Amino acid sequence: MGVETVAEEKKESKKSKKAGAGWSIEESEDLYRIQGWGAPYFAINAAGHITVSPQGDRGGSLDLYELVEALRKRKLDLPLLIRFSDILADRLERLNSCFARAMARYKYPGVYQGVYPIKCNQQRHIVETLAQRGKPFQFGLEAGSKPELMIALATLPPQLEQNDKASKSLIICNGYKDRDYLETALLAKRLGHRAIIVIDQLRELEWVLHISQQLNIKPLLGVRAQLSVKDWENQRSIQGERTKFGLTAPEIVTLLQRLEAAERLDCLRLLHFHLGTQISNITIIKDAMREASQLYVQLARWGAKMRYLNVGGGLAVDYDGSNTNFPASKNYNMQNYANDIVAAIQEACEQGGVEVPTLISESGRAIAAHQSVLVFDVLGSNEALGAAQEKPAKDAHAIVQNLWEISQSLKSNTYQEAYHDAIQLKQEAISLFNFGYLTLTERAQVERLYWDCCQKILDIARQQEYAPEDFEELEKMMTAIYYVNLSVFQSAPESWSLEQLFPIMPIHRLKEQPQHRAILADLTCDSDGKIDRFIDLRDVKPYLEVHDFRPAPRGKVAKKKETSSPVPYYLGMFLVGAYQEIMGNLHNLFGDINVVHIAMTPKGYQIESIVKGDTMTEVLSYVQYDAEDLLERMRRYTEQALVQGQISLEESQRLLTDYEKSLRRYTYLVDEGI
C-alpha cells in the first residue's frame, strides 16, 4: 500500500469520526463503493438496506434484507445463493443493444450473434433462461467439452430452415475433441443445428475430414488462432506462443493447404480467438482486434468462405467499481467494447475488399456475474484485545509497570517511539516467561497492556496525514476476525485460488457507522479458509468495515423493525454468478448451498424455483459412504455400550436420534435454538 493510499485512509478515518452518530447512507455508499460496481442493479434504500433492481432502471426493486428474512421463514437456511433471472436477461439485452448501436454508428452491414460459454456457469436454470430470453437475438451456446455439447444440443431447439444464409442460433464447439464429440456435432446438422466445429489443434482437422466423409456430411469449420497481443503493463502474453489452444500462423497456413487439397476450403467459415475471461485494459482488446481483423481478411482472400468472427471472452466486470485497468476492474464500458470491435473489423474489411462477418462474442462473465448474490450470516467475532486496563499494583513486574506508563503517556509526537518500545517489552516478557522468570498471570497482564497500547497507538496513527509503513502491519494485527457461515472453497473458490476480488458488504444497518475492521474466516478447518482482501479505490484493502456483532438469542429471526444492534448480521458477496458454483469443492465436506431463483412481477417478486443444498447424506455419498450403513454401525456401537453400562438407554436413543437427524440436515450450521 503506497503513501498516497495510507494518507487517504487517514482522511477517511477523520471523516468517519466526525460523522459519529450522524452516519449517512451516502457515506455507506462511498465506503463500500456500491455505486461503482453495483449500478444499475444494487443500491441502498432509506432504511439502510441493500436494494436489488433486477431490470436495472427499467423496472421495480426489492429489499434484499427483507427478502432474506422471508426466505428464512420458508425454512431456507443460510448460506444462501439468490439468483435474479431478470438480471441475466437484462445483461443479455444490454450486450445486444450495445452491438446494435455500434453497428448503426459505423453503418456496419453485418449482425451480432452472441453465444454463452456454458463453462461460465452450467446450472440448468441459467442456461435455459439465456436460451429462452436469447431467442429474439438468435443467441447461441458455446461448448468446451462433451458434456457441455450434450447440454447445448438438447437446450437449443433445432431450426429446420436449411438455407445457409438464414440466421440461426449458433453452437460453437470448442475444447478437446474425440470421435464421439465430432460425430455428434456433425450429425446435429441433420437436425437443423448450426454447430461450428472449431479446430483448436491441427490433428483435429484430419479427424473431422475423415468422419465427415464417412457420414457424408459437409462440416462447418472454424479455426482458433493464437494472437501475439501482450499485456504490456503486467509484461505478460495474453495468448502466448505456446498456449494450450489455438493455431500459429504457420499452422493456419498448413490448415488452409490441407483443406484445399481435400476440396473442403469452402467449409472454413469462422475465425476465433480468446484473450481471457477478464481483460481490464481496452488497449489489449484494440490490439487483438487489429491483428484478428487482418487475419480474417487474409483467410477470406485465400478463398475460404468466411462468415463469422468470434472474438471470444474478455469483456470484463468492474468488481471494485474503480473504472480502471486494475485486474478487478476495467477502464471501458460495454459500449466502448462493442464500438472498438465493430470499428476494427469494419475498417479492415473495407481496406481488404471482403464482406464483413457476423460478429460473435463469448461474454460469459459479463452476462452471468451480476445475477447471483451470496448471502451469509456472521456466527461470532474475535476482536483484538485493545480494551483499557486498570492500573497495575505497585509491586507489579517492571515490564508491566513500563507498559502501563507507555499506555498513559501516548502523544501524537511520540507514538512511533512508543510502539517500538511496546514491542520490545513484549518480546522481553516472552523471553522471561520461557525461562521461568515470569508467571502466567504476569504474562497475561503484559499482553493485555500491550494490546491496549497498540489500540491507542493505532488510533493516533489513523489521525495522521502520513503514518510510516510500520503501522500497516499494526493495522493488520488489530483487525478483528468475523466468523461466517460459509465455505470459501465451496462458494467463493476464485477468491481463494485466483485471488479474485468480489464486493462484500453488509446488506443492512447501512445507516449506522461501522465500528470495526475485520477479515472473514469461514467454517473450514483450514488456514486458507478466509477472506482478507477487499475492494478499494486504488488498491486492495486487508479488511472490511463491519458493524458490532452481538449474538442473537438462539433460534430468533430479526424483527422487521431493527433495533440499534439488529441481529442476526447478514453479509452479501456480490457479482458471484460466473465460475464460482461449478468450481467449488467439498473441503471439510461442506456441500452445495441452498439456491433460490427470484423473478420480478407487477406486484413485487415471485420464487421461480428452489434448489435445496446438499444434505450430509448426499455429501457423504460423494466420498463413498452409505448413510444407512453408518447409522447401523452406530446402532451396534450404542448397543455394546448399553450392555457394558457405559451409556443409559435414554442417552443411547438420544444419540441415535441426533445422528440420524444430522444425516438428513444441511452441511452448514443451522440455528435452531438451545
MOPE-V735809 format. One record per residue. N is the residue number from 1. RES is the residue in three letters. SS is DSSP state (~ for helix, > for strand, _ for the rest). OMEGA is omega in degrees with one decimal (999 if undefined). NEAR is the number of other C-alpha atoms within 8 Angstrom. Layout:
n;res;ss;omega;near
N;RES;SS;OMEGA;NEAR
N;RES;SS;OMEGA;NEAR
This chain:
n;res;ss;omega;near
1;MET;_;-175.4;5
2;GLY;_;179.4;5
3;VAL;~;-178.0;7
4;GLU;~;-179.2;6
5;THR;~;179.1;10
6;VAL;~;179.9;11
7;ALA;~;179.2;12
8;GLU;~;178.7;9
9;GLU;~;179.1;9
10;LYS;~;178.3;14
11;LYS;~;178.7;10
12;GLU;~;179.9;8
13;SER;~;177.4;10
14;LYS;~;-179.5;10
15;LYS;~;-179.4;8
16;SER;~;-178.1;10
17;LYS;~;177.3;7
18;LYS;~;-177.9;6
19;ALA;~;177.0;8
20;GLY;~;-177.4;8
21;ALA;~;-178.2;6
22;GLY;~;-180.0;5
23;TRP;_;-173.1;11
24;SER;_;175.9;10
25;ILE;~;180.0;12
26;GLU;~;178.6;6
27;GLU;~;174.3;8
28;SER;~;177.0;12
29;GLU;~;179.1;11
30;ASP;~;-175.3;9
31;LEU;~;-176.0;6
32;TYR;~;173.7;9
33;ARG;_;-173.5;12
34;ILE;~;179.5;12
35;GLN;~;178.9;11
36;GLY;~;-176.2;11
37;TRP;~;-170.6;12
38;GLY;~;-176.1;10
39;ALA;_;1.7;10
40;PRO;_;-170.0;8
41;TYR;_;-173.6;12
42;PHE;>;-179.7;12
43;ALA;>;178.0;12
44;ILE;>;-179.2;12
45;ASN;_;-175.4;9
46;ALA;_;178.8;6
47;ALA;_;-177.2;7
48;GLY;_;177.9;11
49;HIS;_;172.2;14
50;ILE;>;172.6;13
51;THR;>;178.0;12
52;VAL;>;176.0;11
53;SER;_;-171.5;13
54;PRO;_;178.6;14
55;GLN;_;179.5;11
56;GLY;~;-179.4;11
57;ASP;~;-177.2;8
58;ARG;~;-177.9;5
59;GLY;_;-176.7;8
60;GLY;_;-179.3;10
61;SER;_;175.8;9
62;LEU;>;-177.8;10
63;ASP;>;-175.2;10
64;LEU;~;179.2;11
65;TYR;~;179.6;10
66;GLU;~;176.9;8
67;LEU;~;179.5;9
68;VAL;~;178.4;8
69;GLU;~;179.0;10
70;ALA;~;179.5;8
71;LEU;~;176.9;9
72;ARG;~;177.7;10
73;LYS;~;174.8;7
74;ARG;_;176.9;6
75;LYS;_;173.7;6
76;LEU;_;-175.3;9
77;ASP;_;174.3;8
78;LEU;_;0.7;13
79;PRO;_;-172.0;13
80;LEU;>;175.1;13
81;LEU;>;-179.5;12
82;ILE;>;177.9;12
83;ARG;>;179.4;12
84;PHE;>;-176.5;12
85;SER;~;-178.6;13
86;ASP;~;175.3;11
87;ILE;~;178.5;13
88;LEU;~;179.3;15
89;ALA;~;-179.4;12
90;ASP;~;178.0;11
91;ARG;~;178.9;11
92;LEU;~;-179.9;11
93;GLU;~;-179.9;8
94;ARG;~;179.8;8
95;LEU;~;179.2;9
96;ASN;~;178.5;11
97;SER;~;179.7;8
98;CYS;~;178.2;11
99;PHE;~;177.4;13
100;ALA;~;178.5;10
101;ARG;~;179.5;8
102;ALA;~;-179.7;12
103;MET;~;175.5;14
104;ALA;~;-178.6;8
105;ARG;~;-176.2;7
106;TYR;_;-179.0;9
107;LYS;_;-178.7;6
108;TYR;_;-174.7;11
109;PRO;_;-179.8;6
110;GLY;_;-178.4;9
111;VAL;_;175.2;10
112;TYR;>;175.1;10
113;GLN;_;-178.8;14
114;GLY;_;171.4;14
115;VAL;>;177.5;15
116;TYR;>;177.5;12
117;PRO;>;-172.5;12
118;ILE;~;-178.4;13
119;LYS;~;-177.9;9
120;CYS;~;173.8;10
121;ASN;_;-172.6;14
122;GLN;_;-175.9;10
123;GLN;_;-171.8;6
124;ARG;~;-176.9;6
125;HIS;~;-178.2;6
126;ILE;~;-178.9;11
127;VAL;~;-178.7;12
128;GLU;~;176.5;9
129;THR;~;179.9;11
130;LEU;~;178.3;13
131;ALA;~;-179.0;13
132;GLN;~;-177.5;7
133;ARG;~;-180.0;8
134;GLY;_;-177.8;12
135;LYS;~;-179.6;9
136;PRO;~;-177.4;6
137;PHE;~;-173.8;8
138;GLN;_;-177.4;12
139;PHE;_;-175.2;15
140;GLY;>;-176.9;14
141;LEU;>;175.1;14
142;GLU;>;-179.5;15
143;ALA;>;179.7;16
144;GLY;_;-179.3;13
145;SER;_;178.1;11
146;LYS;~;177.9;9
147;PRO;~;179.7;6
148;GLU;~;175.3;12
149;LEU;~;177.5;14
150;MET;~;178.1;8
151;ILE;~;-175.4;8
152;ALA;~;-176.6;12
153;LEU;~;-178.2;11
154;ALA;~;-177.2;7
155;THR;~;179.2;9
156;LEU;_;178.3;9
157;PRO;_;178.5;7
158;PRO;_;177.5;7
159;GLN;_;-168.5;8
160;LEU;_;175.6;7
161;GLU;_;-175.1;6
162;GLN;_;178.6;6
163;ASN;_;-175.9;5
164;ASP;_;-179.0;4
165;LYS;_;-178.1;4
166;ALA;_;179.7;7
167;SER;_;-179.3;5
168;LYS;_;170.4;7
169;SER;_;-175.1;13
170;LEU;>;166.9;14
171;ILE;>;-179.6;15
172;ILE;>;-174.6;12
173;CYS;>;-179.6;14
174;ASN;_;173.7;13
175;GLY;_;178.4;9
176;TYR;_;-173.6;7
177;LYS;_;171.4;11
178;ASP;_;-176.0;6
179;ARG;~;-179.9;8
180;ASP;~;179.4;7
181;TYR;~;-174.7;10
182;LEU;~;-179.2;13
183;GLU;~;178.4;10
184;THR;~;-179.6;8
185;ALA;~;179.3;12
186;LEU;~;-179.4;12
187;LEU;~;178.1;9
188;ALA;~;177.7;12
189;LYS;~;179.0;10
190;ARG;~;178.7;7
191;LEU;~;-176.7;9
192;GLY;_;176.6;11
193;HIS;_;171.4;15
194;ARG;>;-178.6;11
195;ALA;>;-178.6;13
196;ILE;>;-179.6;13
197;ILE;>;-178.2;13
198;VAL;>;178.8;13
199;ILE;>;178.6;13
200;ASP;_;179.9;13
201;GLN;_;-174.3;9
202;LEU;~;-176.8;10
203;ARG;~;-180.0;6
204;GLU;~;-178.2;10
205;LEU;~;-179.4;10
206;GLU;~;178.9;8
207;TRP;~;-178.8;10
208;VAL;~;-178.2;10
209;LEU;~;-178.6;8
210;HIS;~;-177.1;8
211;ILE;~;-179.8;11
212;SER;~;177.3;13
213;GLN;~;178.5;9
214;GLN;~;-177.2;7
215;LEU;~;-175.5;6
216;ASN;_;177.7;6
217;ILE;_;179.3;9
218;LYS;_;-174.7;7
219;PRO;_;166.7;10
220;LEU;_;-172.6;11
221;LEU;>;170.0;12
222;GLY;>;176.3;13
223;VAL;>;176.9;14
224;ARG;>;-175.6;13
225;ALA;>;169.2;12
226;GLN;_;177.3;14
227;LEU;_;-177.3;12
228;SER;_;-175.5;10
229;VAL;_;-179.1;11
230;LYS;>;170.5;11
231;ASP;>;-172.9;10
232;TRP;_;-179.6;6
233;GLU;_;-178.9;4
234;ASN;_;177.0;5
235;GLN;_;177.1;7
236;ARG;>;177.9;7
237;SER;>;178.2;9
238;ILE;_;179.0;10
239;GLN;_;-179.5;12
240;GLY;_;-179.3;11
241;GLU;_;178.9;8
242;ARG;_;-178.3;4
243;THR;_;-176.2;8
244;LYS;_;-176.2;4
245;PHE;_;172.2;9
246;GLY;_;-177.5;13
247;LEU;>;174.1;14
248;THR;_;179.5;10
249;ALA;~;177.5;8
250;PRO;~;179.9;7
251;GLU;~;177.4;9
252;ILE;~;176.8;11
253;VAL;~;176.9;8
254;THR;~;178.3;8
255;LEU;~;-180.0;10
256;LEU;~;-180.0;9
257;GLN;~;179.6;8
258;ARG;~;177.5;8
259;LEU;~;177.0;10
260;GLU;~;-178.7;9
261;ALA;~;-179.9;7
262;ALA;_;-176.9;7
263;GLU;_;-179.7;7
264;ARG;_;179.5;9
265;LEU;~;-179.8;12
266;ASP;~;177.9;9
267;CYS;~;-179.0;11
268;LEU;>;-173.7;13
269;ARG;>;-168.9;13
270;LEU;>;169.0;14
271;LEU;>;-176.7;13
272;HIS;>;166.9;13
273;PHE;_;-178.5;13
274;HIS;_;-178.4;9
275;LEU;_;-174.4;10
276;GLY;_;-174.4;9
277;THR;_;-175.7;10
278;GLN;_;178.7;11
279;ILE;>;-171.7;14
280;SER;_;-173.7;14
281;ASN;_;-178.0;11
282;ILE;~;179.2;11
283;THR;~;179.2;6
284;ILE;~;178.8;11
285;ILE;~;177.4;11
286;LYS;~;-179.5;11
287;ASP;~;179.8;9
288;ALA;~;-179.3;11
289;MET;~;178.4;13
290;ARG;~;-179.4;10
291;GLU;~;-177.7;9
292;ALA;~;179.8;10
293;SER;~;177.6;12
294;GLN;~;178.3;9
295;LEU;~;178.1;8
296;TYR;~;-179.8;11
297;VAL;~;-179.5;12
298;GLN;~;178.1;8
299;LEU;~;179.3;10
300;ALA;~;-178.4;11
301;ARG;~;175.3;8
302;TRP;~;179.8;6
303;GLY;_;177.2;8
304;ALA;_;179.5;12
305;LYS;_;-174.4;10
306;MET;_;179.8;12
307;ARG;_;-173.3;9
308;TYR;>;169.4;11
309;LEU;>;-179.5;12
310;ASN;>;-176.0;12
311;VAL;_;174.5;12
312;GLY;_;178.8;13
313;GLY;_;177.0;13
314;GLY;_;179.0;11
315;LEU;>;-167.1;12
316;ALA;_;174.7;12
317;VAL;_;-179.2;11
318;ASP;_;-175.7;12
319;TYR;_;-177.8;12
320;ASP;_;175.8;16
321;GLY;_;-176.5;13
322;SER;_;-179.3;12
323;ASN;_;-179.6;11
324;THR;_;177.2;10
325;ASN;_;171.9;10
326;PHE;_;-175.7;7
327;PRO;_;179.7;8
328;ALA;_;-177.3;12
329;SER;_;174.2;16
330;LYS;_;-177.5;18
331;ASN;_;179.3;10
332;TYR;_;174.6;11
333;ASN;_;-175.5;7
334;MET;~;179.8;9
335;GLN;~;175.4;9
336;ASN;~;-179.2;8
337;TYR;~;-179.6;12
338;ALA;~;-179.5;11
339;ASN;~;-176.1;11
340;ASP;~;178.6;11
341;ILE;~;-178.3;10
342;VAL;~;-177.0;13
343;ALA;~;-176.3;9
344;ALA;~;-177.1;12
345;ILE;~;176.9;12
346;GLN;~;-178.4;11
347;GLU;~;-177.6;8
348;ALA;~;-178.7;11
349;CYS;~;177.0;13
350;GLU;~;-179.5;9
351;GLN;~;-177.7;6
352;GLY;~;178.9;7
353;GLY;_;178.4;6
354;VAL;_;-179.6;9
355;GLU;_;-179.5;6
356;VAL;_;-178.6;11
357;PRO;_;162.3;10
358;THR;>;-176.6;11
359;LEU;>;179.4;13
360;ILE;>;168.2;13
361;SER;_;177.1;11
362;GLU;_;-171.7;13
363;SER;_;-175.0;14
364;GLY;~;-178.2;13
365;ARG;~;-177.8;14
366;ALA;~;178.7;11
367;ILE;~;-167.8;10
368;ALA;~;-170.0;14
369;ALA;~;-169.9;12
370;HIS;~;-168.0;13
371;GLN;~;-177.7;14
372;SER;>;175.4;14
373;VAL;>;177.3;14
374;LEU;>;-179.1;12
375;VAL;>;-179.3;13
376;PHE;>;-176.6;13
377;ASP;>;176.5;12
378;VAL;>;-177.8;14
379;LEU;>;-178.1;9
380;GLY;>;-179.5;9
381;SER;>;177.0;10
382;ASN;>;-176.6;7
383;GLU;_;171.9;8
384;ALA;_;-172.9;9
385;LEU;_;-175.6;7
386;GLY;_;-178.0;11
387;ALA;_;179.9;8
388;ALA;_;-177.0;6
389;GLN;_;177.1;7
390;GLU;_;179.1;4
391;LYS;_;-178.6;5
392;PRO;_;177.7;8
393;ALA;_;-177.1;5
394;LYS;_;-178.6;4
395;ASP;_;179.0;4
396;ALA;_;-179.2;8
397;HIS;_;-176.6;7
398;ALA;~;-179.9;6
399;ILE;~;177.2;9
400;VAL;~;179.8;13
401;GLN;~;-178.3;10
402;ASN;~;178.8;8
403;LEU;~;176.6;14
404;TRP;~;179.6;11
405;GLU;~;178.2;8
406;ILE;~;-176.7;11
407;SER;~;-177.0;11
408;GLN;~;-173.8;6
409;SER;_;-176.8;6
410;LEU;_;176.4;11
411;LYS;_;-176.7;7
412;SER;_;-179.3;7
413;ASN;_;-179.7;5
414;THR;_;-171.4;8
415;TYR;~;-179.6;12
416;GLN;~;177.1;8
417;GLU;~;180.0;7
418;ALA;~;179.6;11
419;TYR;~;179.7;11
420;HIS;~;177.9;8
421;ASP;~;-179.4;8
422;ALA;~;178.1;12
423;ILE;~;-179.0;9
424;GLN;~;-180.0;8
425;LEU;~;178.2;10
426;LYS;~;178.9;11
427;GLN;~;177.4;8
428;GLU;~;-179.7;8
429;ALA;~;179.4;12
430;ILE;~;178.7;9
431;SER;~;178.5;8
432;LEU;~;178.7;10
433;PHE;~;-178.3;12
434;ASN;~;179.6;8
435;PHE;_;173.9;7
436;GLY;_;-178.4;7
437;TYR;_;-179.8;7
438;LEU;_;-179.4;11
439;THR;_;177.8;8
440;LEU;~;178.8;7
441;THR;~;179.6;6
442;GLU;~;177.4;10
443;ARG;~;177.8;12
444;ALA;~;176.8;8
445;GLN;~;180.0;9
446;VAL;~;-176.3;13
447;GLU;~;177.6;9
448;ARG;~;179.9;12
449;LEU;~;178.1;14
450;TYR;~;-179.6;12
451;TRP;~;175.4;12
452;ASP;~;176.6;14
453;CYS;~;-178.2;14
454;CYS;~;-179.8;12
455;GLN;~;179.9;11
456;LYS;~;178.4;11
457;ILE;~;179.8;13
458;LEU;~;177.1;11
459;ASP;~;177.7;8
460;ILE;~;-178.1;11
461;ALA;~;-179.2;13
462;ARG;~;-179.9;11
463;GLN;_;-175.9;10
464;GLN;_;174.7;9
465;GLU;_;177.0;8
466;TYR;_;175.4;9
467;ALA;_;-179.9;11
468;PRO;_;-176.6;6
469;GLU;_;177.8;6
470;ASP;~;-170.8;7
471;PHE;~;170.6;10
472;GLU;~;178.1;8
473;GLU;~;177.0;8
474;LEU;~;178.2;10
475;GLU;~;178.7;9
476;LYS;~;-178.6;9
477;MET;~;-176.4;7
478;MET;_;179.1;10
479;THR;_;178.9;13
480;ALA;>;172.8;12
481;ILE;>;174.3;11
482;TYR;>;-178.4;13
483;TYR;>;-172.6;12
484;VAL;>;-177.6;13
485;ASN;_;-167.3;14
486;LEU;_;165.9;10
487;SER;_;177.9;12
488;VAL;~;-176.3;13
489;PHE;~;-179.6;12
490;GLN;~;-169.0;16
491;SER;~;177.4;12
492;ALA;_;-174.2;13
493;PRO;~;177.8;14
494;GLU;~;177.5;11
495;SER;~;-178.5;12
496;TRP;~;-170.2;14
497;SER;~;-174.6;7
498;LEU;_;-179.5;7
499;GLU;_;175.5;7
500;GLN;_;177.7;9
501;LEU;_;173.6;11
502;PHE;_;174.6;13
503;PRO;_;176.9;13
504;ILE;>;179.6;11
505;MET;>;172.8;10
506;PRO;>;177.5;11
507;ILE;_;177.2;12
508;HIS;_;-178.7;10
509;ARG;_;-175.2;10
510;LEU;_;169.1;14
511;LYS;_;178.5;10
512;GLU;_;175.9;9
513;GLN;_;175.4;12
514;PRO;_;-173.7;8
515;GLN;_;-173.2;8
516;HIS;>;171.1;10
517;ARG;>;-171.9;10
518;ALA;>;163.0;12
519;ILE;>;-177.4;15
520;LEU;>;177.9;11
521;ALA;>;-176.0;11
522;ASP;_;-174.5;12
523;LEU;_;-172.8;10
524;THR;_;176.0;8
525;CYS;_;-176.6;6
526;ASP;_;-178.1;5
527;SER;_;176.3;5
528;ASP;_;-178.5;5
529;GLY;_;-177.1;14
530;LYS;>;172.4;11
531;ILE;>;-178.3;11
532;ASP;_;175.3;9
533;ARG;_;-173.7;10
534;PHE;>;-175.0;14
535;ILE;>;175.8;12
536;ASP;_;-175.2;10
537;LEU;_;-174.6;8
538;ARG;_;-173.9;6
539;ASP;_;176.1;8
540;VAL;>;179.4;9
541;LYS;>;177.2;10
542;PRO;_;-178.3;9
543;TYR;_;174.5;12
544;LEU;>;176.5;11
545;GLU;>;-176.0;9
546;VAL;>;179.2;11
547;HIS;_;174.7;10
548;ASP;_;173.2;8
549;PHE;_;176.8;10
550;ARG;_;-174.7;7
551;PRO;_;176.6;8
552;ALA;_;167.6;7
553;PRO;_;-173.3;6
554;ARG;_;177.1;8
555;GLY;_;-177.4;8
556;LYS;_;172.4;7
557;VAL;_;-177.1;7
558;ALA;_;177.3;9
559;LYS;_;-177.6;5
560;LYS;_;177.3;5
561;LYS;_;-174.8;4
562;GLU;_;171.9;8
563;THR;_;179.1;5
564;SER;_;177.5;4
565;SER;_;-175.1;8
566;PRO;_;177.0;9
567;VAL;_;-7.7;10
568;PRO;_;-178.3;11
569;TYR;_;-175.9;10
570;TYR;>;171.5;11
571;LEU;>;176.8;12
572;GLY;>;170.5;12
573;MET;>;-170.3;12
574;PHE;>;177.1;11
575;LEU;_;-176.0;13
576;VAL;_;-173.9;15
577;GLY;_;-177.2;15
578;ALA;_;171.6;12
579;TYR;_;-170.6;11
580;GLN;~;-170.3;14
581;GLU;~;-174.5;11
582;ILE;~;180.0;7
583;MET;~;-176.4;9
584;GLY;_;178.7;11
585;ASN;_;-172.6;8
586;LEU;_;179.0;10
587;HIS;~;-176.5;8
588;ASN;~;178.8;6
589;LEU;~;167.1;8
590;PHE;_;-170.5;11
591;GLY;_;176.8;13
592;ASP;_;-177.1;8
593;ILE;_;177.0;12
594;ASN;>;-179.6;15
595;VAL;>;177.3;12
596;VAL;>;179.2;13
597;HIS;>;-176.0;12
598;ILE;>;175.4;13
599;ALA;>;178.6;11
600;MET;>;175.4;10
601;THR;>;177.4;7
602;PRO;_;-178.9;5
603;LYS;_;-179.5;4
604;GLY;>;179.6;9
605;TYR;>;173.1;10
606;GLN;>;176.3;8
607;ILE;>;-179.6;9
608;GLU;>;-180.0;8
609;SER;>;177.1;7
610;ILE;>;174.8;9
611;VAL;>;-177.1;7
612;LYS;_;177.6;7
613;GLY;_;-177.5;10
614;ASP;_;167.8;13
615;THR;>;177.9;12
616;MET;~;177.3;13
617;THR;~;-179.1;11
618;GLU;~;-179.2;8
619;VAL;~;179.1;13
620;LEU;~;178.6;12
621;SER;~;178.6;10
622;TYR;~;179.3;7
623;VAL;_;169.5;6
624;GLN;_;171.8;6
625;TYR;_;177.2;9
626;ASP;_;-174.6;9
627;ALA;~;-179.9;10
628;GLU;~;177.9;6
629;ASP;~;178.5;8
630;LEU;~;-179.2;9
631;LEU;~;178.9;11
632;GLU;~;176.5;8
633;ARG;~;179.7;8
634;MET;~;177.6;9
635;ARG;~;179.4;9
636;ARG;~;-178.9;8
637;TYR;~;-179.3;8
638;THR;~;177.7;10
639;GLU;~;177.9;9
640;GLN;~;179.6;8
641;ALA;~;179.1;10
642;LEU;~;179.3;12
643;VAL;~;-177.8;7
644;GLN;_;176.8;7
645;GLY;_;179.9;7
646;GLN;_;-177.4;7
647;ILE;_;178.3;10
648;SER;_;178.3;8
649;LEU;~;179.5;7
650;GLU;~;179.8;6
651;GLU;~;-179.2;8
652;SER;~;179.6;12
653;GLN;~;178.0;8
654;ARG;~;177.9;8
655;LEU;~;-179.0;8
656;LEU;~;178.0;11
657;THR;~;178.9;8
658;ASP;~;-178.8;8
659;TYR;~;-178.8;9
660;GLU;~;178.8;9
661;LYS;~;-179.8;8
662;SER;~;-179.7;9
663;LEU;~;-179.1;10
664;ARG;_;-170.5;9
665;ARG;_;173.7;8
666;TYR;>;-179.8;11
667;THR;_;179.5;10
668;TYR;_;-176.4;9
669;LEU;_;-178.8;6
670;VAL;_;-176.6;7
671;ASP;_;-179.6;6
672;GLU;_;-176.7;6
673;GLY;_;-178.5;7
674;ILE;_;999;4
